[in-house]
């Protein structure tokens, strides 16, 4: 119902500094209305390639994530409006924050999340707005929320979301998912208003025989410092402007599982005979960078952004084993971003 057709009815307009804006609930004749407006949240990812499992720090109106943790802090503004002769009149306001802190587990597909709803700062008719919160997930994971439903924004409250995932078979990768938080606002004399926003994207897997979950948008990093020749080749490329995979301001690489394309990528760049001096030194194994097992591998990047290095076979084998262990620990799957420390 358009405001021009409403006569002396109430409405509450909520501005949520969070995510996308859903449609408002339609008002009934001679009844108030709760209307919700949402603006996008900014996302900040740990782009330094840090691998530690630590809680992400919080900044208001932002989702901050690392590989296993996110902090989402949403500011909510409520305008309580009464429409008089077709014109909206603000009769009061309420402002509050909701802070979510979620930490996934590298060795379990079940985890929990804590969130807090602050006491609202109100003016006049901004008092007396009540809140219900729902939470849903996907990708084989179920979310169960515990919150004092019907909570009055005139006081603070806290809640939890418990996540449970069904058994994941070996080599199985569950679909990506995120939590959707559904909000319903009520006030006596007004029809309910609904809105929602989402968490960062996560995914659970048992690809290497260890069930766990990770935030897929947050890159981790693999450390190759202990592999001298391989690291030397990567550093040399970076000294000439190669920046893919460089944690110091470069673009991330993205893992690729397709074994057929991996072979094609490797053949496209490691198709040269071993140079005589490298053969004399026992360095007969071709190491390509970016890795053939990335979407940037092979000849997908210009020549200035890729290189090959001749190394001893045992060093190349050690790199392969290290990559497998790193992927298992940080649940790095297809299309996941990462950096290389060299």
N, C-alpha and C positions, 0 to 999 in steps of 0.2 A: 504494500500500500504506500503510495507516495505521500510525502509529508504535507503536500498541499491539500490533501483530502482528509487529514487528521485535524480534529478540533479538540483542543484542550485535553490531550492525552499525554502520558508520560513516556519517556524513552531514556535508555542509558546507552551512550555511545562509548565504546571501549577502543582505545588505540593501543595495540600491543606492539612494542618494538621487538619483533621476532622474525617471523617468516611470512609465507604467502597469505593472502587475504581471502577467506571464504565468504560466502554470501551470508547476509544477515537473516535472522529469523523473521518471517513476516508477522506484522502485528494484526491482532483481531480488532474489530470495531470497538471503540471506547475502551481500549486497553493500552497499557504502556508497551514499550518495545525496548529490547536490548539489542543494540547493533554493534558489530565488531569490525574494526579496521586494523590490518596488520601490515607492517612494512618489513622488507627483507632483513634478515640477520646477516652479518658478515661472518665469514669462516676464516679462521687462521690455523694453518697447519705447521707442525714442526718440520721446517725445511732444512734443518742442519744435519739431517741424517742420524740423529741420536737414536741409539738402540735401547736405552734403559727403559724398564717398565716403571714409569713414574706418573703421578697424577698430573694432568694438564692444568695449567694455571688459568684463573678466571678473569675475564674482563667483561664489563657490562655490555649487553647488546652484541655479544660475539660468541661463536662456538669455537673453542680452542681444542685441538686434538693432537695426540701423538699416536703411536702405533697401538697402544692398549688402553688409552684413557681419553675421555673428553670432559670438558666443562662447558656447559651452556648456561648463559645468564641472560634472562629476558626481562626487560622492563615493560610494565603494563600501565597504561593511563586510561582511566575511566571518566567519561563525561556523563553525568546524569542529566537527561534532557526531558523537558516537558514541551510538547508541541501545543502552542496556543494560537488559535486562528490560523493554522497552517504554518506558523513560524516556530522553529526550535529555540527554546530558551534553556540555557545551561543553569541548572539549579544546584549543582554540586559536582565535585570531582573526587576521585580516589586514585592514588598512585602506589604501586607495589612492585616487587621484584620476585622472580622465580629463578632459583639457581639449581641446576642439575649437575651432579658429579657421578660419572659412570666409569668404572674400571673393569675391563674384560680380563679373561684369564687365558694364558698361553697353553695351559694344560687341562682346561675344562671348558665345556660349552654351556655351563650354568654360572650365572653371576648375578650381582645385584647393583642397584643404583639408589643413591640418596638424593632427595630434593627438598628444598625449603621454600615456603611462601612467606614473604615478609609481611609484617603488619602494614596495612595501607595507611598512607597519609591522606586524610579526607578533608573535604570542605563541605559544609552544609549537607545536602541530600546525598552526598557520596557515601554516607554511612549506610550500613544495612544491605550491601550487596553480598550474595553468597556464591560459593564456588564448588563445583564438582569437577573432578579430573579423572579421565580414563587414559589408559595406555595400551597400545597394541603393537605387535611386532610381526615379523614374517620370516621367510627363509628357513622354516623348520623350527623357529624359536617362538615361544609363547611368553607374553609379558603379563604378570599379575601385579596390580597396583594395590597398595595399602595407604589409604589417605582418609582423614575424617571428612567424608562427603557431606556437602551442605555447609562447609566451613565458612564462617563470616570473615570477610576481609578486614574487619575491625580488629583482628588479632593475628598473630603469626601462627604458622602450622608447618609441620614437616611430614614427609611421606617416603615410601620406598617403592621401587619396582623390582620384582624378582623375575629373573629370566631363566627359563628351562628349555633345553633343546633335546629332542629325541636322539636316539642312538644314531651315530653317523658311521656308515660302513667304511672300511679301509679303501683308500684312494678316492673317496667321495668328497666333493666340495659343495657345500650348501649354497643356494642363491644368496646374493647380497640382500641386506635388509636394513631397516632403520626403525626406530621407535617413533610412533605418531602419538603425540599427547593431545587428547581432545578435551577442551574446556567448555563447560556450560555455566553461564552466569545467570543468577536469578535474583529477583528482588520483588517483594510483595507488591502486587498491582501492575507488574510488568511481565510481558511474555519472555521466555528464556532466550538468551543469545548464545550462539555456539561459534567456536573458533578452534584452530589447531595449529600446531607446528611440529617439526620433526627433529630428531637427533641427527648426528653424523651417521654415515653408512658403515655398517659392520658386516662381517661374514664369518661363518664357522666352517671348519673342515677337519677331515681326518686323512689328509693326503699321504702323510708319511707315517701313519700309525700313532700319531699323537693328536688327540682331539683338543681343539682350542679355537679361539676366535680373535680377530684383530680388526682395527679400524682401517678399511681398505684405502681411504684417501690419504692416509698419513704415511710418508715414506720412512723406511728404515735404511740402514747402511750396512754393507759388508766390508770388513777390514781385510785388505790384502797386503798389509805392511810386511808380514812375515814371508812373503813370496818375492824375493829381491828382484829377479829379472822381470817378472810380470809387472810389479809396481814401477820399476824403472821405465818400462815401455809406456805405461799410462801417464806417468809424470812428464815424460818427454813430449807426448802428444799434447798434454795440457799446457806445457810451456810454449807451444806453437799455436795456441788458441783453441784446442779441443776442449769443450766445456761440458759435454754430455756425461752425466754421472758424477760431476764434480760437486761435492757438498759445499764448496765455497763459492756459491753464487751460480752454479751451472744448472742446466735442466736435468731432471731425473731421467733414469732409464726405466723401462717398463718390462717386467718379466713376461715371457711367452712360453706356454706349455707345449705347443704344437711341435712334435718331434720331427715331422717331415720338413717343416719350414726351418727348423733349427739346422738340419743337415744341409739344406739349400743355402742358408746363410753362411755356414762354415765353408762350404765348397766355393762360394762366390769370392771369398777373400783369401782362403788358405789353399790356393790352387797353384802355388809356385814351388819349384824344386828347392830343396834345402841349400842355401848358399854354402860354398866350400869352407869358408872360415867358421861358419856355425857348425858344420858337420865335424870339423876338427875339434871344436870345443865341446862336442857332445850335445849341442843344443839343436836337436832335430825335430822338436815338437812345436807346431805353429799355434801360438796363442793369439786369438783375435779380440779386439776391443773396438766398440762395444761387443759384449758377449753375443755369440750366435743365438743364444736362448733369450734374446730380448727383441722387442719390436723395432729397436734401432739397429739391430745386428745386420750382418751381411753388407750389402751396398745400399741400404736404405738411407744412410746419411752421406753427405758429400765427403770426398776423400780427405778434406781438411779436418774432419771430425771423427776419423777412424784410423786404426793402425793394426799392424800385426807385429808380434815379437817372437823370435825364436828362443825357446827355452828348453831345459832338460825335461824329459818325459815325467820324471817324478815330481817336478814342480807343477806341471800342468795337472797331474793326477791329484796332487794335494789341493789345488784350487777347486777341482770338481767336488772333492769330498767336503771341503769347507763350505762351498755354496749349498750343498745338500743340507748340511747341519744348520746353516743359517736360515735357510728357507723353512726347515722344520720348526725351529725355535720361534720365528717371527711370522709364520704362516703367510709366506709370500707366494701368491698365486697369480694366475693369468691377469695381465694388465696392471698389476700392482706396481707403484712407483718405488724406486730405491736409488741410493747413491753408492759410490765406490770410494773407499778411503785407500789411498795409495801413497 
